[in-house]
Amino acid sequence: MKDVTVLTTSTCGYCKIAKEFLIQNKIHFIEKDVNVDAQARREMTSRNITGVPTFIIGNDVVVGFDKTRILELVDHRMVKCQNCGTAIRVPTNAGRIKARCPKCKSTLNL
């Protein structure tokens, strides 16, 4: 699965909305505030990025809050175990798969 990093600032309203969107869609992400994280700021500069929020999804970069593009690039989805309700991360576009619940050990055929 692709790593998702969000470059933000604490004063950016769109950054707050973008993080809520990721949380609501159960997309795991790492946040880096470019105002306090010098390495994140250097990464922005090296990629010629001038705005936040910026999403680094695998090798792809999305500058701005483009919900459709973000969901296209994220290569996983969350499903709930039918037995215990535990959320399980599974790959998208992988055809039919079997997933095992980490909590109750039941098998899900997806």
C-alpha positions in Angstrom: 0.0 0.0 0.0 1.1 3.5 -0.8 2.3 5.8 2.0 0.3 9.0 2.3 2.0 12.2 3.6 0.2 15.5 3.9 2.2 18.7 4.0 0.3 21.3 6.0 0.5 24.5 8.1 -1.4 25.0 11.4 -3.1 28.1 10.0 -4.4 26.6 6.8 -8.2 26.0 6.8 -8.1 23.7 3.8 -5.4 21.6 5.6 -7.8 21.0 8.4 -10.6 20.1 6.0 -8.3 17.8 4.1 -7.2 15.9 7.3 -10.8 15.4 8.3 -11.5 14.0 4.8 -8.7 11.5 5.2 -9.9 10.5 8.6 -13.5 10.1 7.4 -12.3 7.9 4.5 -10.1 5.9 6.9 -6.9 6.7 5.0 -3.8 6.4 7.2 -1.6 9.4 6.7 1.4 11.2 8.2 1.1 15.0 8.7 4.1 17.2 8.3 3.7 20.9 9.3 6.1 22.8 7.0 6.2 25.7 9.4 7.9 23.6 12.1 9.4 20.7 10.2 12.5 21.9 8.3 12.9 18.6 6.4 9.3 18.9 5.1 9.9 22.5 4.1 13.1 21.4 2.2 11.0 18.6 0.5 8.5 21.2 -0.7 11.3 23.4 -2.0 13.0 20.5 -3.8 9.7 19.6 -5.5 8.9 23.2 -6.4 5.7 23.0 -4.3 4.4 26.4 -3.1 1.0 25.5 -1.6 -0.6 23.5 1.1 -2.2 21.1 1.6 0.0 18.9 -0.5 -0.5 15.2 -0.6 2.4 12.8 -1.4 0.8 9.5 -2.2 3.4 7.0 -3.1 5.4 8.7 -5.9 2.5 11.0 -6.9 2.0 14.6 -5.6 -1.3 16.4 -5.4 -1.1 20.1 -4.6 -4.4 21.4 -3.2 -7.4 19.5 -1.9 -8.6 17.4 -4.9 -10.8 14.7 -3.3 -11.3 12.7 -6.5 -7.6 12.6 -7.4 -6.7 11.6 -3.8 -9.1 8.7 -3.8 -7.9 7.6 -7.2 -4.3 7.5 -6.0 -4.9 5.7 -2.7 -4.6 2.0 -3.4 -6.6 0.7 -0.4 -10.0 0.8 1.1 -11.4 -0.1 4.5 -14.0 -2.8 5.0 -15.7 -4.0 8.2 -15.5 -7.6 9.4 -19.0 -9.0 9.2 -18.5 -10.9 12.5 -17.0 -8.3 14.8 -17.0 -5.0 13.0 -13.3 -4.5 13.0 -12.0 -2.2 10.2 -9.6 -4.0 7.8 -7.5 -2.3 5.2 -7.6 -4.1 1.9 -6.1 -3.3 -1.5 -8.2 -1.9 -4.3 -8.2 -3.2 -7.9 -6.7 -6.5 -6.8 -9.6 -8.6 -8.0 -11.2 -11.1 -5.7 -9.2 -11.4 -2.4 -9.5 -13.1 0.9 -8.7 -11.0 4.0 -8.4 -12.3 7.6 -9.7 -10.3 10.5 -6.9 -9.5 13.0 -9.4 -9.5 15.9 -11.7 -12.5 15.4 -9.7 -14.4 12.8 -12.7 -14.9 10.4 -12.0 -14.9 6.7 -13.7 -12.3 4.4 -14.1 -13.1 0.7 -14.0 -9.8 -1.1 
